[in-house]
């Protein structure tokens, strides 16, 4: 077939045992045997499991080697909640849990999928909130997944057919047989590939820029993650690092500019490193030399963080 792996739907329900309808012991065993067989046929094959539920539940499918990675629904909800609230508490608490439960980076990060209302519905079609959530998703550890159309801001809510309407390539509304009579809403007159492709401020351009950066810098794909403490709950910050580079990510979750904040990092392998380049975002960054522990205290990289802004700073 030419497939490199399988995205497996509703993996909790494949094998029932007596009255156990989900997460049965036999289900884990069967999936583990399938995953093992796939590796004998194609050692580089890859399986992704949808085990809708909590991090505590979905991590079992990875830890038992039933699938290679599982989508983490708690983290997806935390991205959305922190973007909507302008507060970092949801994403920080959930991220700590995720990092503790899975083998490092061995989970799928996403915003919404084919069974849920589209992410632009979650944000009331606010493109700035969508950009904030995208920043969190594409700079975090894990393997990112995009649901088609989210990168241009498509809308859709139940019934399921309305979440799965045709891709909005231009301003012409397309309707397929499966959507007839469903009265599905669309925003193709405002959000479509043709209109956004040449607009550097569009959501599509934002996705492209972050994906380009993630592909160019391996540290954003597989590098270590370490939380940066922020004195403001409106600012979400962390570092990603490997043997080649360290990146400081600073995200203003708020709809307001933030100037009353300071960032602190206990330690990293980058003792005495200096900030030297902004890879993403704008502004003039305040110079910083890390201490002998590879950390810093009360660092203010910018006098003011613009509303809903993301900045990524490289250290050498």
C-alpha positions as CSV (number, residue, x, y, z in Angstrom):
1,X,0.0,0.0,0.0
2,X,2.9,2.3,0.5
3,X,1.8,3.4,4.0
4,X,4.4,4.2,6.6
5,X,2.0,3.5,9.5
6,X,-1.5,3.7,10.8
7,X,-3.6,6.3,12.6
8,X,-5.8,4.1,14.6
9,X,-9.3,5.3,15.7
10,X,-10.9,4.5,19.0
11,X,-8.2,2.1,20.1
12,X,-9.8,1.5,23.5
13,X,-12.6,-0.6,22.0
14,X,-11.0,-3.1,19.7
15,X,-11.2,-6.1,21.9
16,X,-13.9,-6.6,24.5
17,X,-13.4,-9.0,27.4
18,X,-16.5,-10.3,29.2
19,X,-18.2,-7.0,30.3
20,X,-15.1,-4.9,29.9
21,X,-16.0,-2.7,26.8
22,X,-12.9,-0.5,26.9
23,X,-9.3,-0.8,27.9
24,X,-9.6,-4.5,28.4
25,X,-6.4,-6.5,29.1
26,X,-6.9,-8.4,25.9
27,X,-7.1,-5.1,24.0
28,X,-3.7,-4.1,25.1
29,X,-2.3,-7.5,24.3
30,X,-3.8,-7.6,20.8
31,X,-2.6,-4.1,20.0
32,X,0.9,-4.8,21.3
33,X,1.1,-7.9,19.1
34,X,-0.1,-5.9,16.1
35,X,2.5,-3.2,16.7
36,X,5.2,-5.7,17.2
37,X,4.2,-7.4,13.9
38,X,4.3,-4.2,12.0
39,X,7.8,-3.6,13.2
40,X,8.9,-6.9,11.8
41,X,7.4,-6.1,8.4
42,X,8.6,-2.5,8.4
43,X,11.0,-1.5,11.3
44,X,10.3,2.2,10.7
45,X,6.6,1.9,10.7
46,X,4.6,4.2,13.0
47,X,1.3,3.8,14.8
48,X,-0.7,6.6,16.3
49,X,-3.6,5.8,18.7
50,X,-6.7,7.8,19.4
51,X,-7.6,6.8,23.0
52,X,-10.1,9.5,23.8
53,X,-9.8,10.3,27.5
54,X,-7.4,11.6,30.1
55,X,-3.6,11.6,30.0
56,X,-3.6,8.9,32.6
57,X,-5.6,6.7,30.4
58,X,-4.1,7.4,27.0
59,X,-0.5,7.0,28.2
60,X,-1.2,3.3,29.0
61,X,-1.3,2.6,25.3
62,X,2.2,4.1,24.8
63,X,3.7,2.6,28.0
64,X,2.4,-0.8,27.2
65,X,3.8,-0.5,23.6
66,X,0.4,-1.0,22.1
67,X,1.0,2.1,19.9
68,X,4.0,4.2,19.3
69,X,2.3,7.4,20.3
70,X,-1.2,8.5,21.5
71,X,-3.0,11.7,21.1
72,X,-3.2,13.6,24.3
73,X,-6.6,15.2,24.7
74,X,-5.9,16.8,28.1
75,X,-3.0,18.9,26.6
76,X,-5.1,19.9,23.6
77,X,-7.8,21.2,25.9
78,X,-5.2,23.0,28.0
79,X,-3.8,24.8,25.0
80,X,-7.4,26.0,24.2
81,X,-8.2,26.9,27.8
82,X,-5.0,28.9,28.3
83,X,-5.5,30.8,25.0
84,X,-9.1,31.6,25.9
85,X,-8.4,32.6,29.5
86,X,-5.1,34.4,28.8
87,X,-3.7,32.5,31.8
88,X,-0.8,30.0,31.9
89,X,-2.1,27.8,34.7
90,X,-4.0,25.3,32.6
91,X,-1.2,24.6,30.2
92,X,1.6,24.5,32.8
93,X,-0.3,22.0,35.1
94,X,-1.2,19.7,32.2
95,X,2.2,19.9,30.6
96,X,3.8,18.8,33.9
97,X,1.5,15.8,34.0
98,X,2.1,14.9,30.3
99,X,5.9,15.0,30.7
100,X,5.6,12.8,33.8
101,X,3.4,10.1,32.2
102,X,4.8,9.4,28.7
103,X,8.3,8.5,27.5
104,X,9.7,11.9,26.5
105,X,8.0,13.3,23.4
106,X,6.1,10.1,22.7
107,X,2.6,11.6,22.4
108,X,0.6,13.5,19.8
109,X,-0.1,17.2,20.3
110,X,-3.0,18.8,18.5
111,X,-5.8,21.3,19.0
112,X,-9.1,19.6,17.9
113,X,-9.9,16.7,15.6
114,X,-12.7,15.3,13.3
115,X,-15.0,14.5,16.3
116,X,-14.8,17.9,18.0
117,X,-16.0,21.4,17.2
118,X,-13.3,23.1,15.2
119,X,-10.7,25.2,17.1
120,X,-11.9,28.4,15.4
121,X,-15.4,27.8,17.0
122,X,-13.6,27.5,20.3
123,X,-12.2,30.9,19.8
124,X,-15.2,32.7,18.3
125,X,-13.2,33.1,15.0
126,X,-10.6,35.2,16.8
127,X,-7.4,34.7,14.7
128,X,-5.1,36.0,17.5
129,X,-6.3,33.3,19.9
130,X,-5.8,30.7,17.2
131,X,-2.2,32.0,16.7
132,X,-1.5,31.7,20.4
133,X,-2.8,28.1,20.6
134,X,-0.8,27.3,17.5
135,X,2.4,28.7,19.1
136,X,1.9,26.5,22.1
137,X,1.3,23.4,20.0
138,X,4.1,23.8,17.5
139,X,6.8,24.8,20.0
140,X,6.1,22.1,22.6
141,X,7.5,18.5,22.7
142,X,5.5,15.7,21.1
143,X,4.5,15.0,17.6
144,X,2.2,17.7,16.2
145,X,-0.9,16.9,14.1
146,X,-3.1,19.4,12.3
147,X,-6.7,18.8,11.4
148,X,-7.2,20.0,7.8
149,X,-8.5,23.5,7.6
150,X,-7.5,24.7,11.0
151,X,-4.4,26.3,9.4
152,X,-6.7,28.6,7.5
153,X,-9.3,29.1,10.2
154,X,-12.2,27.0,9.0
155,X,-15.2,26.7,11.4
156,X,-17.5,23.7,12.1
157,X,-19.6,22.2,14.8
158,X,-21.9,19.2,15.3
159,X,-23.2,17.3,13.6
160,X,-20.0,15.6,12.5
161,X,-20.6,16.3,8.8
162,X,-20.3,20.0,9.5
163,X,-16.9,19.5,11.1
164,X,-15.8,17.7,7.9
165,X,-16.9,20.0,5.1
166,X,-14.7,20.4,2.0
167,X,-11.4,22.3,2.3
168,X,-11.8,26.0,1.6
169,X,-9.4,26.5,-1.3
170,X,-11.0,29.8,-2.4
171,X,-14.1,31.9,-1.7
172,X,-16.5,29.5,-3.5
173,X,-18.6,27.4,-1.1
174,X,-18.5,23.7,-1.9
175,X,-21.1,21.3,-0.8
176,X,-20.9,17.5,-1.0
177,X,-23.6,14.9,-0.8
178,X,-22.9,14.1,2.8
179,X,-23.5,17.7,3.9
180,X,-26.8,18.2,2.1
181,X,-29.6,19.2,4.4
182,X,-27.2,19.6,7.4
183,X,-27.2,23.5,7.1
184,X,-23.4,23.6,7.8
185,X,-21.9,27.0,8.4
186,X,-18.7,28.1,6.7
187,X,-16.5,31.2,6.6
188,X,-15.0,30.6,3.1
189,X,-15.6,34.2,2.1
190,X,-13.0,35.3,4.8
191,X,-10.8,32.3,5.4
192,X,-9.5,30.4,2.4
193,X,-6.2,29.3,1.0
194,X,-6.2,31.7,-2.0
195,X,-6.8,34.7,0.2
196,X,-4.4,33.8,2.9
197,X,-1.5,32.4,0.9
198,X,-0.2,35.9,-0.1
199,X,-1.0,37.6,3.2
200,X,2.0,37.5,5.6
201,X,-0.4,38.3,8.6
202,X,-2.8,35.5,7.8
203,X,-3.3,32.4,10.0
204,X,-2.0,30.2,7.1
205,X,1.2,32.2,7.0
206,X,1.6,31.9,10.7
207,X,1.4,28.1,10.5
208,X,3.8,28.0,7.7
209,X,6.4,30.2,9.5
210,X,6.2,28.1,12.7
211,X,6.3,24.8,10.8
212,X,9.3,26.1,8.8
213,X,11.1,27.0,12.0
214,X,10.3,23.6,13.6
215,X,11.6,21.8,10.6
216,X,14.8,23.9,10.5
217,X,15.6,23.6,14.2
218,X,15.7,20.0,15.4
219,X,15.7,21.2,19.0
220,X,12.0,22.1,18.5
221,X,11.3,18.6,17.4
222,X,13.3,16.4,19.8
223,X,15.0,18.8,22.2
224,X,14.6,18.7,26.0
225,X,11.9,20.9,27.6
226,X,12.3,22.9,30.8
227,X,9.7,25.2,32.2
228,X,10.6,28.9,32.8
229,X,9.0,30.5,35.8
230,X,7.1,33.7,35.0
231,X,6.1,36.3,37.5
232,X,3.0,36.9,35.4
233,X,0.3,34.3,34.8
234,X,-0.3,35.9,31.4
235,X,3.1,34.8,30.2
236,X,3.9,31.2,29.3
237,X,7.6,30.5,28.8
238,X,10.0,27.6,28.5
239,X,13.3,26.5,27.0
240,X,14.0,23.8,24.5
241,X,17.6,22.6,24.2
242,X,19.8,19.9,22.8
243,X,23.6,19.7,22.3
244,X,23.5,22.3,19.5
245,X,21.3,25.1,20.7
246,X,18.9,26.5,23.3
247,X,15.8,28.4,22.5
248,X,13.8,30.5,24.9
249,X,10.0,30.6,24.0
250,X,8.0,33.5,25.4
251,X,4.2,33.6,24.7
252,X,2.0,36.4,25.9
253,X,-1.4,34.7,26.3
254,X,-3.2,38.0,27.1
255,X,-5.1,40.4,24.8
256,X,-3.2,43.2,26.5
257,X,0.4,44.2,26.3
258,X,2.4,42.9,29.3
259,X,5.3,44.8,30.9
260,X,5.1,43.7,34.5
261,X,6.8,40.3,34.2
262,X,10.1,38.6,34.8
263,X,11.4,35.2,33.8
264,X,13.6,32.7,35.8
265,X,15.2,29.4,34.9
266,X,16.9,27.2,37.5
267,X,19.5,25.5,35.3
268,X,20.3,24.1,31.9
269,X,23.5,22.8,30.2
270,X,24.1,26.2,28.7
271,X,26.3,27.8,31.4
272,X,27.3,31.4,30.5
273,X,25.5,31.3,27.2
274,X,24.3,34.6,25.7
275,X,21.2,35.5,23.9
276,X,22.0,36.4,20.3
277,X,19.2,36.2,17.8
278,X,15.4,36.4,17.6
279,X,14.2,33.5,15.5
280,X,10.5,34.3,15.6
281,X,8.7,37.5,16.5
282,X,9.8,41.1,16.6
283,X,11.5,43.6,18.9
284,X,14.9,44.4,20.3
285,X,15.8,41.8,22.9
286,X,17.6,42.7,26.1
287,X,21.0,41.0,26.3
288,X,21.4,38.1,28.8
289,X,24.3,36.0,29.8
290,X,23.2,32.9,31.7
291,X,24.8,32.1,35.0
292,X,27.2,29.2,35.8
293,X,24.2,26.9,36.3
294,X,22.9,27.7,32.8
295,X,19.9,29.6,34.3
296,X,18.8,33.2,34.9
297,X,16.8,35.2,37.4
298,X,14.2,38.0,36.7
299,X,15.1,38.3,33.1
300,X,12.9,40.7,31.1
301,X,13.8,40.1,27.4
302,X,11.5,42.9,26.2
303,X,10.3,46.0,28.0
304,X,6.8,45.2,26.8
305,X,5.3,42.0,25.3
306,X,2.8,42.8,22.6
307,X,-0.7,41.3,23.0
308,X,-1.0,37.6,21.9
309,X,2.7,37.6,20.9
310,X,5.2,34.8,20.5
311,X,8.9,35.3,20.6
312,X,11.6,32.7,20.2
313,X,15.1,33.7,21.2
314,X,18.3,31.6,20.4
315,X,21.3,31.4,22.7
316,X,24.8,30.4,21.8
